[in-house]
């Protein structure tokens, strides 16, 4: 068996994680760089003891305030590092563990590697039931941690110390696989964490996992080339895979070589700077007029590193040319097959590079004239300028406040967002001045990701200014890691768009016949017994200030630039509470989103909306 080292299961796990590296294109990266967690009886004497007492352990521990928030921290950290560096997350059993399920789903949906290490009930079942145990009379093999099965790309329970060896290898297999990565869960019974075993020294030695770029097959490239050669009006959809495969330059060169306009998904945005002539901005339901007009006319869609979800495709209605067909370059065959694509299963960078060689040899060019694309882009820029300069005597317009923030941030600054009306405004309007500066979690659109995500980005990029753009709804749902940023001395800037509640969902309601119900932060009206009273005045600045954050309240747009400048100069985390006029976000452009509308209702406007949707679906049969 060779040399062994006697360690507890928790100690061996952390020693193993500390020794894992990845290699891409000849460059080596330490893969696991920290542990985020909250201690309870299910992990404090196992993983907690190991973190405290193992000598020379290169895993920094971040003690957060909410387990869900900490998984978001780890997800944002890995996303910002293009999946080449990750962190693990530990919790106690029961509620602490279950708090991480939403975070695990967020990571998996977004194809981001995160290692989840929840404590579990006793493997020997002697303290039965242990505190916080969920008992299942029909099966004692089920614990709260089985909830992670539905949201993990790999799930395991380590019930004996020696099982850790295979579990860790399988965990790393998935975490380092560009096609299959996501949340990985290793459930750790609290007794097993503290049990000792003679682990092979080879298991604990440095190990390098080679991330080999998936090479496209010649036949797949030829199929894609042959289809492209038949098409005159292609459009590119650039997804998150462009960032993760470090393919931003390859994408730019491909688009320029064949004069193909680019529309970006939320995950793909900032793969090109905003003023590049071929960057038409966001595409789909929350897209720009320029990108969506091109999508309607396109006879070919080239999807690069995108899973083509419903917002990116306007619920599959964005592409209305009867001759439209799809080419998809994706490392994951599951994603590449969507929309009945001619697929090239490949790393995005290699796929673009190799396909470009064939198209150059064939002399391919799109039929777009530079003047046409310039006109589309100029018209949209004028619309953004208009929305960025709207005024109202009643208060601050959301798009205008966003424009002020956009004008202020520098090319190297990073913005983070996830949910509410802001993602739509940002996807349409935000002008990304630098590459990899737009960090949006919109695969799961998880409310509460924003502030925790900003902290994760700051850990990944400590020298850069990081801004969490968040509405009041998301802030109230999960802002606890703002205190963690104070505790860690990691300055983040929270820009609060305080607009009176869930305005994006209220807007959706009203667009489908509702007068608005249950979405705003209002008092209950005793006459109607509904939440239709006055808006609740909330002093978010005072709330954040109690945590040691430097705060600003902006009620006049003229005060916002000064607040932004002082926040930038601050050495501690900041919050700017901008009192926004409700329902002043931007609307859709040449797009649609399919949602279920009641076919039977006491409200005739709802029935009319359902009929309109049915007619739209009939007109544009979805794939």
GUZAMAR-659142 format. One record per residue (C-alpha): residue in three letters; x, y, z. Coordinates in pm, whole numbers, plus 50000, padded with zeros to 5 digits. Layout:
N
{"ala" {X Y Z}}
...
//
This chain:
623
{"unk" {50000 50000 50000}}
{"unk" {50295 50234 50054}}
{"unk" {50328 50523 50296}}
{"unk" {50017 50625 50489}}
{"unk" {49921 50922 50703}}
{"unk" {49674 50887 50987}}
{"unk" {49415 51161 50971}}
{"unk" {49049 51214 51041}}
{"unk" {48820 51207 50739}}
{"unk" {48775 51586 50760}}
{"unk" {49150 51643 50787}}
{"unk" {49218 51419 50489}}
{"unk" {48949 51590 50284}}
{"unk" {49098 51935 50342}}
{"unk" {49452 51813 50281}}
{"unk" {49334 51658 49956}}
{"unk" {49153 51974 49842}}
{"unk" {49454 52188 49927}}
{"unk" {49669 51980 49690}}
{"unk" {49447 52002 49380}}
{"unk" {49557 52202 49077}}
{"unk" {49428 52247 48723}}
{"unk" {49621 52315 48405}}
{"unk" {49492 52489 48093}}
{"unk" {49704 52589 47795}}
{"unk" {50020 52518 47990}}
{"unk" {49931 52744 48283}}
{"unk" {49875 52591 48626}}
{"unk" {49622 52719 48880}}
{"unk" {49564 52621 49241}}
{"unk" {49209 52494 49212}}
{"unk" {49058 52507 49563}}
{"unk" {49143 52834 49734}}
{"unk" {48913 52864 50031}}
{"unk" {48628 52732 50240}}
{"unk" {48312 52933 50311}}
{"unk" {48105 52816 50601}}
{"unk" {47906 52844 50919}}
{"unk" {47974 52602 51202}}
{"unk" {47721 52395 51389}}
{"unk" {47726 52066 51574}}
{"unk" {47734 51880 51241}}
{"unk" {48068 52017 51121}}
{"unk" {48243 52223 51390}}
{"unk" {48434 51932 51545}}
{"unk" {48513 51772 51210}}
{"unk" {48584 52019 50932}}
{"unk" {48605 52301 51188}}
{"unk" {48877 52124 51384}}
{"unk" {49070 52050 51065}}
{"unk" {49054 52410 50945}}
{"unk" {49172 52532 51285}}
{"unk" {49456 52290 51354}}
{"unk" {49601 52155 51030}}
{"unk" {49947 52311 50986}}
{"unk" {50027 52499 50663}}
{"unk" {49678 52455 50520}}
{"unk" {49642 52683 50220}}
{"unk" {49265 52714 50241}}
{"unk" {49141 53046 50373}}
{"unk" {48823 53021 50580}}
{"unk" {48543 53274 50526}}
{"unk" {48287 53276 50805}}
{"unk" {47966 53411 50657}}
{"unk" {47622 53500 50785}}
{"unk" {47396 53280 50570}}
{"unk" {47473 52945 50411}}
{"unk" {47292 53029 50089}}
{"unk" {47482 53353 50061}}
{"unk" {47811 53172 50107}}
{"unk" {47740 52936 49817}}
{"unk" {47670 53246 49607}}
{"unk" {48006 53386 49720}}
{"unk" {48178 53068 49604}}
{"unk" {47982 53061 49277}}
{"unk" {48071 53420 49190}}
{"unk" {48435 53355 49280}}
{"unk" {48453 53059 49041}}
{"unk" {48258 53241 48769}}
{"unk" {48492 53540 48783}}
{"unk" {48791 53305 48758}}
{"unk" {48639 53138 48450}}
{"unk" {48599 52813 48650}}
{"unk" {48975 52773 48701}}
{"unk" {48959 52843 49075}}
{"unk" {48687 52742 49320}}
{"unk" {48592 52742 49686}}
{"unk" {48417 52484 49902}}
{"unk" {48118 52549 50130}}
{"unk" {48056 52375 50462}}
{"unk" {47753 52368 50689}}
{"unk" {47604 52181 50980}}
{"unk" {47315 51938 50926}}
{"unk" {46945 52012 50875}}
{"unk" {46856 52379 50822}}
{"unk" {47216 52485 50767}}
{"unk" {47257 52228 50494}}
{"unk" {46922 52298 50331}}
{"unk" {47003 52668 50318}}
{"unk" {47265 52576 50058}}
{"unk" {47027 52401 49817}}
{"unk" {46930 52721 49635}}
{"unk" {47295 52814 49599}}
{"unk" {47377 52468 49466}}
{"unk" {47102 52496 49206}}
{"unk" {47228 52840 49106}}
{"unk" {47575 52700 49044}}
{"unk" {47451 52397 48852}}
{"unk" {47215 52592 48626}}
{"unk" {47495 52834 48543}}
{"unk" {47750 52553 48485}}
{"unk" {47977 52685 48762}}
{"unk" {48184 52449 48983}}
{"unk" {48114 52469 49357}}
{"unk" {48190 52203 49618}}
{"unk" {47916 52161 49881}}
{"unk" {48013 51989 50207}}
{"unk" {47703 51963 50429}}
{"unk" {47722 51789 50762}}
{"unk" {47499 51484 50790}}
{"unk" {47337 51267 51057}}
{"unk" {47540 50996 51231}}
{"unk" {47638 50711 51002}}
{"unk" {47626 50467 51296}}
{"unk" {47271 50586 51379}}
{"unk" {47331 50562 51752}}
{"unk" {47233 50917 51858}}
{"unk" {46892 50876 51701}}
{"unk" {46734 51111 51616}}
{"unk" {47013 51364 51644}}
{"unk" {46931 51734 51682}}
{"unk" {46799 51877 51351}}
{"unk" {46759 51534 51193}}
{"unk" {46473 51491 50946}}
{"unk" {46335 51142 51013}}
{"unk" {46190 50941 50728}}
{"unk" {46008 50639 50873}}
{"unk" {46000 50460 50537}}
{"unk" {46379 50484 50484}}
{"unk" {46659 50564 50729}}
{"unk" {46895 50611 50435}}
{"unk" {46728 50943 50350}}
{"unk" {46841 51263 50520}}
{"unk" {46794 51632 50447}}
{"unk" {47100 51615 50225}}
{"unk" {46918 51400 49973}}
{"unk" {46756 51727 49865}}
{"unk" {47086 51810 49695}}
{"unk" {47050 51519 49451}}
{"unk" {46815 51723 49232}}
{"unk" {47053 52018 49201}}
{"unk" {47399 51856 49198}}
{"unk" {47600 51733 48903}}
{"unk" {47756 51475 49137}}
{"unk" {47626 51362 49477}}
{"unk" {47777 51125 49730}}
{"unk" {47760 51041 50099}}
{"unk" {48082 50939 50274}}
{"unk" {47977 50682 50534}}
{"unk" {48322 50533 50601}}
{"unk" {48658 50713 50602}}
{"unk" {48800 50500 50321}}
{"unk" {48509 50598 50095}}
{"unk" {48650 50951 50090}}
{"unk" {48920 50852 49842}}
{"unk" {48686 50754 49561}}
{"unk" {48435 51027 49648}}
{"unk" {48701 51297 49616}}
{"unk" {48826 51167 49284}}
{"unk" {48474 51159 49142}}
{"unk" {48406 51507 49279}}
{"unk" {48716 51645 49109}}
{"unk" {48627 51468 48786}}
{"unk" {48304 51668 48765}}
{"unk" {48434 51995 48908}}
{"unk" {48709 52013 48644}}
{"unk" {48497 51899 48350}}
{"unk" {48394 52200 48136}}
{"unk" {48100 52008 47993}}
{"unk" {47961 51854 48311}}
{"unk" {48054 52093 48588}}
{"unk" {47820 52243 48845}}
{"unk" {47754 52188 49213}}
{"unk" {47914 51878 49363}}
{"unk" {47781 51759 49700}}
{"unk" {47968 51535 49942}}
{"unk" {47745 51471 50243}}
{"unk" {47958 51416 50552}}
{"unk" {47808 51238 50856}}
{"unk" {47931 51413 51165}}
{"unk" {48076 51100 51323}}
{"unk" {48262 50999 51006}}
{"unk" {48419 51346 50984}}
{"unk" {48605 51280 51310}}
{"unk" {48699 50914 51254}}
{"unk" {49066 50842 51185}}
{"unk" {49204 50630 50903}}
{"unk" {49544 50557 50751}}
{"unk" {49512 50746 50422}}
{"unk" {49763 50675 50143}}
{"unk" {50017 50954 50111}}
{"unk" {49968 50941 49736}}
{"unk" {49603 51045 49782}}
{"unk" {49717 51359 49963}}
{"unk" {49998 51453 49725}}
{"unk" {49978 51735 49471}}
{"unk" {49760 51638 49178}}
{"unk" {49719 51833 48853}}
{"unk" {49397 51792 48658}}
{"unk" {49450 51875 48293}}
{"unk" {49166 52065 48130}}
{"unk" {49209 51960 47770}}
{"unk" {49026 52172 47520}}
{"unk" {48768 51960 47339}}
{"unk" {48887 51946 46977}}
{"unk" {48609 51970 46716}}
{"unk" {48582 51675 46482}}
{"unk" {48663 51745 46115}}
{"unk" {48326 51613 46005}}
{"unk" {48137 51839 46248}}
{"unk" {48334 52140 46124}}
{"unk" {48258 52050 45763}}
{"unk" {47885 52021 45837}}
{"unk" {47889 52361 46004}}
{"unk" {48091 52515 45721}}
{"unk" {47860 52374 45454}}
{"unk" {47554 52517 45626}}
{"unk" {47712 52858 45684}}
{"unk" {47818 52881 45319}}
{"unk" {47450 52865 45218}}
{"unk" {47352 53156 45441}}
{"unk" {47377 53530 45387}}
{"unk" {47242 53687 45705}}
{"unk" {47392 53507 46005}}
{"unk" {47390 53634 46361}}
{"unk" {47608 53515 46648}}
{"unk" {47472 53449 46997}}
{"unk" {47764 53470 47239}}
{"unk" {47705 53292 47570}}
{"unk" {47897 53240 47891}}
{"unk" {48110 52969 47733}}
{"unk" {48293 53242 47542}}
{"unk" {48427 53372 47874}}
{"unk" {48492 53034 48033}}
{"unk" {48697 52908 47739}}
{"unk" {48891 53237 47725}}
{"unk" {48756 53286 47372}}
{"unk" {48676 53658 47370}}
{"unk" {48955 53737 47122}}
{"unk" {48866 53438 46906}}
{"unk" {48504 53556 46895}}
{"unk" {48602 53910 46800}}
{"unk" {48831 53784 46524}}
{"unk" {48563 53546 46392}}
{"unk" {48296 53815 46380}}
{"unk" {48528 54065 46214}}
{"unk" {48662 53816 45959}}
{"unk" {48316 53731 45824}}
{"unk" {48135 54052 45915}}
{"unk" {47879 53881 46139}}
{"unk" {47690 54084 46403}}
{"unk" {47697 53958 46761}}
{"unk" {47414 53944 47012}}
{"unk" {47505 53850 47368}}
{"unk" {47329 53657 47642}}
{"unk" {47339 53776 48001}}
{"unk" {47630 53538 48068}}
{"unk" {47809 53638 47750}}
{"unk" {47786 54014 47787}}
{"unk" {48119 54203 47805}}
{"unk" {48284 53950 47575}}
{"unk" {48306 54254 47345}}
{"unk" {48322 54617 47454}}
{"unk" {47996 54799 47396}}
{"unk" {48113 55023 47112}}
{"unk" {48259 54750 46892}}
{"unk" {48087 54795 46554}}
{"unk" {47960 54436 46546}}
{"unk" {47836 54425 46907}}
{"unk" {47460 54466 46884}}
{"unk" {47409 54411 47257}}
{"unk" {47169 54185 47441}}
{"unk" {46956 53946 47240}}
{"unk" {46615 53796 47319}}
{"unk" {46343 53896 47563}}
{"unk" {46560 54155 47737}}
{"unk" {46757 54236 47424}}
{"unk" {46818 54548 47219}}
{"unk" {46612 54652 46920}}
{"unk" {46919 54618 46698}}
{"unk" {46999 54261 46801}}
{"unk" {46637 54147 46794}}
{"unk" {46571 54291 46448}}
{"unk" {46876 54104 46322}}
{"unk" {46753 53788 46490}}
{"unk" {46415 53817 46319}}
{"unk" {46579 53851 45979}}
{"unk" {46858 53598 46031}}
{"unk" {46875 53291 45809}}
{"unk" {47139 53142 46039}}
{"unk" {47210 53161 46411}}
{"unk" {47558 53066 46531}}
{"unk" {47536 52998 46905}}
{"unk" {47871 52994 47083}}
{"unk" {47886 52865 47441}}
{"unk" {47515 52922 47505}}
{"unk" {47249 52690 47642}}
{"unk" {46986 52888 47449}}
{"unk" {46741 52939 47733}}
{"unk" {46406 53106 47686}}
{"unk" {46520 53464 47748}}
{"unk" {46799 53433 47491}}
{"unk" {46558 53298 47229}}
{"unk" {46247 53498 47330}}
{"unk" {46082 53166 47412}}
{"unk" {46200 53037 47071}}
{"unk" {46016 53311 46879}}
{"unk" {46306 53550 46818}}
{"unk" {46400 53387 46487}}
{"unk" {46121 53440 46235}}
{"unk" {46288 53385 45900}}
{"unk" {46133 53066 45756}}
{"unk" {46479 52959 45635}}
{"unk" {46654 53009 45969}}
{"unk" {46881 52727 46084}}
{"unk" {47123 52689 46373}}
{"unk" {47489 52606 46426}}
{"unk" {47593 52552 46785}}
{"unk" {47949 52541 46917}}
{"unk" {47942 52403 47269}}
{"unk" {48159 52176 47478}}
{"unk" {47843 52016 47616}}
{"unk" {47653 51803 47364}}
{"unk" {47333 51842 47567}}
{"unk" {47345 52218 47511}}
{"unk" {47479 52195 47156}}
{"unk" {47177 51997 47034}}
{"unk" {46922 52261 47134}}
{"unk" {46711 52433 46868}}
{"unk" {46779 52134 46641}}
{"unk" {47127 52272 46574}}
{"unk" {47397 52147 46348}}
{"unk" {47635 52108 46636}}
{"unk" {48007 52128 46681}}
{"unk" {48088 51971 47015}}
{"unk" {48401 52161 47101}}
{"unk" {48572 52412 47323}}
{"unk" {48445 52752 47212}}
{"unk" {48791 52892 47139}}
{"unk" {48901 52593 46932}}
{"unk" {48564 52563 46763}}
{"unk" {48571 52926 46648}}
{"unk" {48935 52911 46543}}
{"unk" {48904 52590 46341}}
{"unk" {48574 52688 46180}}
{"unk" {48724 53024 46082}}
{"unk" {49002 52847 45891}}
{"unk" {48751 52657 45678}}
{"unk" {48538 52965 45613}}
{"unk" {48842 53170 45511}}
{"unk" {48948 52901 45268}}
{"unk" {48598 52906 45120}}
{"unk" {48597 53286 45099}}
{"unk" {48283 53331 45309}}
{"unk" {48135 53672 45388}}
{"unk" {47795 53770 45516}}
{"unk" {47579 53994 45298}}
{"unk" {47539 54273 45555}}
{"unk" {47664 54611 45446}}
{"unk" {47864 54810 45702}}
{"unk" {47617 55094 45659}}
{"unk" {47317 54878 45755}}
{"unk" {47475 54748 46075}}
{"unk" {47603 55094 46163}}
{"unk" {47255 55238 46119}}
{"unk" {47100 54972 46347}}
{"unk" {47365 55034 46612}}
{"unk" {47341 55412 46591}}
{"unk" {46963 55402 46620}}
{"unk" {46991 55187 46932}}
{"unk" {47258 55412 47083}}
{"unk" {47020 55705 47044}}
{"unk" {46751 55507 47226}}
{"unk" {46989 55428 47512}}
{"unk" {47086 55795 47530}}
{"unk" {46715 55883 47551}}
{"unk" {46644 55633 47829}}
{"unk" {46956 55743 48015}}
{"unk" {46836 56105 48018}}
{"unk" {46464 56074 48103}}
{"unk" {46335 56317 48364}}
{"unk" {46026 56325 48582}}
{"unk" {45897 56586 48823}}
{"unk" {45780 56301 49047}}
{"unk" {46121 56146 49119}}
{"unk" {46430 55972 48985}}
{"unk" {46375 55757 48675}}
{"unk" {46541 55417 48704}}
{"unk" {46698 55416 48357}}
{"unk" {46840 55765 48414}}
{"unk" {46997 55663 48745}}
{"unk" {47142 55357 48573}}
{"unk" {47289 55581 48305}}
{"unk" {47456 55795 48569}}
{"unk" {47614 55487 48724}}
{"unk" {47718 55360 48380}}
{"unk" {47885 55690 48294}}
{"unk" {48070 55690 48627}}
{"unk" {48221 55341 48639}}
{"unk" {48562 55287 48488}}
{"unk" {48659 55030 48227}}
{"unk" {48810 54795 48484}}
{"unk" {48520 54805 48731}}
{"unk" {48291 54503 48766}}
{"unk" {47915 54511 48813}}
{"unk" {47717 54223 48965}}
{"unk" {47343 54163 48934}}
{"unk" {47092 53879 48926}}
{"unk" {46718 53947 48955}}
{"unk" {46435 54196 48927}}
{"unk" {46394 54471 48670}}
{"unk" {46763 54558 48669}}
{"unk" {46877 54257 48460}}
{"unk" {46648 54368 48179}}
{"unk" {46776 54726 48192}}
{"unk" {47136 54609 48216}}
{"unk" {47111 54359 47931}}
{"unk" {46954 54621 47703}}
{"unk" {47124 54941 47812}}
{"unk" {47449 54884 48002}}
{"unk" {47758 54983 47809}}
{"unk" {48038 54747 47910}}
{"unk" {48364 54938 47881}}
{"unk" {48593 54644 47953}}
{"unk" {48609 54271 47890}}
{"unk" {48473 54045 48169}}
{"unk" {48326 54337 48363}}
{"unk" {47960 54234 48350}}
{"unk" {47881 53962 48604}}
{"unk" {47517 53859 48576}}
{"unk" {47361 53549 48732}}
{"unk" {47059 53499 48509}}
{"unk" {47053 53126 48460}}
{"unk" {46860 53087 48786}}
{"unk" {46795 53460 48842}}
{"unk" {46840 53409 49213}}
{"unk" {46719 53698 49426}}
{"unk" {46981 53766 49688}}
{"unk" {47278 53664 49475}}
{"unk" {47386 54023 49412}}
{"unk" {47561 54124 49735}}
{"unk" {47702 53781 49810}}
{"unk" {47813 53756 49448}}
{"unk" {47985 54092 49469}}
{"unk" {48179 53967 49770}}
{"unk" {48283 53656 49576}}
{"unk" {48399 53872 49287}}
{"unk" {48592 54096 49527}}
{"unk" {48769 53793 49674}}
{"unk" {48858 53692 49318}}
{"unk" {48955 54046 49208}}
{"unk" {49066 54231 49524}}
{"unk" {49229 54522 49339}}
{"unk" {48919 54616 49139}}
{"unk" {48610 54814 49231}}
{"unk" {48306 54588 49248}}
{"unk" {47947 54713 49236}}
{"unk" {47640 54513 49335}}
{"unk" {47344 54661 49150}}
{"unk" {47042 54552 49348}}
{"unk" {46678 54644 49398}}
{"unk" {46508 54668 49734}}
{"unk" {46338 54329 49690}}
{"unk" {46662 54137 49643}}
{"unk" {46831 54335 49918}}
{"unk" {46565 54245 50171}}
{"unk" {46578 53881 50069}}
{"unk" {46952 53833 50131}}
{"unk" {47198 54106 50224}}
{"unk" {47378 53937 50513}}
{"unk" {47711 53899 50334}}
{"unk" {47743 54277 50334}}
{"unk" {47843 54230 50697}}
{"unk" {48089 53959 50590}}
{"unk" {48254 54212 50357}}
{"unk" {48297 54445 50657}}
{"unk" {48432 54161 50869}}
{"unk" {48684 54063 50601}}
{"unk" {48784 54417 50508}}
{"unk" {48680 54345 50148}}
{"unk" {48519 54660 50019}}
{"unk" {48220 54627 49788}}
{"unk" {47980 54895 49668}}
{"unk" {47606 54831 49681}}
{"unk" {47402 55053 49451}}
{"unk" {47042 55018 49567}}
{"unk" {46759 55094 49326}}
{"unk" {46488 55145 49588}}
{"unk" {46176 55121 49372}}
{"unk" {45904 55003 49608}}
{"unk" {45902 54629 49559}}
{"unk" {45901 54371 49281}}
{"unk" {45848 54605 48987}}
{"unk" {45954 54356 48720}}
{"unk" {45687 54108 48826}}
{"unk" {45432 54385 48871}}
{"unk" {45505 54494 48513}}
{"unk" {45459 54136 48396}}
{"unk" {45125 54117 48579}}
{"unk" {44998 54437 48422}}
{"unk" {45108 54332 48074}}
{"unk" {44884 54024 48110}}
{"unk" {44569 54199 48225}}
{"unk" {44619 54233 48600}}
{"unk" {44579 54562 48780}}
{"unk" {44869 54459 49004}}
{"unk" {44854 54235 49306}}
{"unk" {45089 54151 49594}}
{"unk" {45420 54275 49452}}
{"unk" {45493 54611 49606}}
{"unk" {45622 54710 49948}}
{"unk" {45299 54869 50066}}
{"unk" {45100 54871 50387}}
{"unk" {44786 54658 50404}}
{"unk" {44479 54870 50335}}
{"unk" {44219 54793 50607}}
{"unk" {43936 54881 50368}}
{"unk" {44029 54628 50098}}
{"unk" {44239 54394 50317}}
{"unk" {44499 54399 50041}}
{"unk" {44853 54535 50017}}
{"unk" {44742 54852 49838}}
{"unk" {44815 55116 50101}}
{"unk" {45098 55367 50098}}
{"unk" {45453 55259 50021}}
{"unk" {45649 55156 50330}}
{"unk" {45929 55409 50383}}
{"unk" {46242 55204 50443}}
{"unk" {46571 55363 50543}}
{"unk" {46810 55121 50378}}
{"unk" {47104 55349 50451}}
{"unk" {47035 55332 50823}}
{"unk" {46997 54955 50800}}
{"unk" {47333 54914 50626}}
{"unk" {47500 55175 50841}}
{"unk" {47428 54967 51150}}
{"unk" {47660 54703 51003}}
{"unk" {47949 54946 50969}}
{"unk" {47892 55033 50605}}
{"unk" {47944 55385 50471}}
{"unk" {47605 55495 50339}}
{"unk" {47442 55755 50116}}
{"unk" {47078 55836 50043}}
{"unk" {47002 55993 49705}}
{"unk" {46667 56164 49654}}
{"unk" {46787 56403 49384}}
{"unk" {46968 56270 49077}}
{"unk" {47212 56560 49095}}
{"unk" {47349 56411 49420}}
{"unk" {47428 56070 49268}}
{"unk" {47765 56148 49101}}
{"unk" {47902 56286 49428}}
{"unk" {47781 55981 49620}}
{"unk" {47942 55751 49363}}
{"unk" {48271 55938 49388}}
{"unk" {48276 55932 49768}}
{"unk" {48187 55563 49763}}
{"unk" {48476 55496 49530}}
{"unk" {48714 55679 49762}}
{"unk" {48589 55491 50068}}
{"unk" {48807 55220 50219}}
{"unk" {48509 55030 50358}}
{"unk" {48200 54883 50195}}
{"unk" {47939 55132 50083}}
{"unk" {47567 55146 50010}}
{"unk" {47399 55411 49797}}
{"unk" {47022 55410 49846}}
{"unk" {46869 55572 49537}}
{"unk" {46501 55649 49582}}
{"unk" {46364 55544 49242}}
{"unk" {46028 55629 49092}}
{"unk" {45849 55291 49071}}
{"unk" {45783 55132 48731}}
{"unk" {46038 55342 48541}}
{"unk" {46244 55054 48405}}
{"unk" {46280 54997 48031}}
{"unk" {46040 54782 47830}}
{"unk" {46087 54514 47565}}
{"unk" {46201 54566 47206}}
{"unk" {46094 54339 46922}}
{"unk" {46068 54049 47167}}
{"unk" {45834 53828 47365}}
{"unk" {45843 53598 47665}}
{"unk" {45609 53306 47709}}
{"unk" {45446 53279 48050}}
{"unk" {45128 53099 48150}}
{"unk" {44824 53326 48135}}
{"unk" {44493 53214 48284}}
{"unk" {44248 53106 48013}}
{"unk" {43955 53149 48252}}
{"unk" {43929 53452 48481}}
{"unk" {43681 53694 48636}}
{"unk" {43898 53968 48486}}
{"unk" {43821 54010 48112}}
{"unk" {44159 54176 48057}}
{"unk" {44332 53855 48165}}
{"unk" {44126 53650 47917}}
{"unk" {44212 53897 47642}}
{"unk" {44583 53868 47728}}
{"unk" {44561 53489 47713}}
{"unk" {44400 53511 47369}}
{"unk" {44673 53745 47245}}
{"unk" {44940 53502 47362}}
{"unk" {44764 53210 47197}}
{"unk" {44746 53400 46868}}
{"unk" {45114 53489 46892}}
{"unk" {45207 53126 46948}}
{"unk" {44993 53020 46654}}
{"unk" {45163 53278 46433}}
{"unk" {45516 53182 46538}}
{"unk" {45519 52809 46590}}
{"unk" {45797 52731 46834}}
{"unk" {46057 52465 46772}}
//
